[in-house]
């Protein structure tokens, strides 16, 4: 049975998805406590996890399996709401209050990935399902060490080669920089080479 789950993406990665440049994402494999470790997975779509008793068991991907859907959460803002949600026949200029749950289709939403400046934004973690504009279908899942990523896979992650004073920067170097920027505070730096879920996907809408 097909299931649907939320997934968070930053503004640059949302733009990469919209432009068709991003077809993969890597997410750290979470373990329950200090006693657990992940075993060699041999490219399987799941990990093997050991508990404090030394027993091993299968740990499926929490984001789903091939065929399941992911709806994208991104930084967003309620920009405008139709007044006729209540008793008018015209549009309100701005709206900072809650959206009536029974009439969410009357809300006008803006997205930080499209409009990165000007107004305060709401965190992606608080985006409701009705406000999401992108749905992805998982086409493949595997488990690997972070540093096993290839140049082609870094490109499929939506990475663009940066330019500095010495010339182009490799896709891999740019992916490493972005990974550390997002995960270093959690002790999951590139050099730690953590286990990751590798999800391949296609855009549904």
Secondary structure, DSSP 8 states (H G I E B T S, - for coil): ---EEEEE--HHHHHHHHTT-B-EEEEE---SSTT-EE---TT-SEEEEE-TTS-EEEEE-TT--TT-EEEEE--EEEEEEBGGGTT-SSB-S---S---GGGGGGEEEEETTT--SSS--B-GGG--GGG---EEEEEEEEEEEGGG--HHHHHHBT----EETTEE--HHHHHHHHHHHHHGGGT--GGG--EEEEEEEEE--
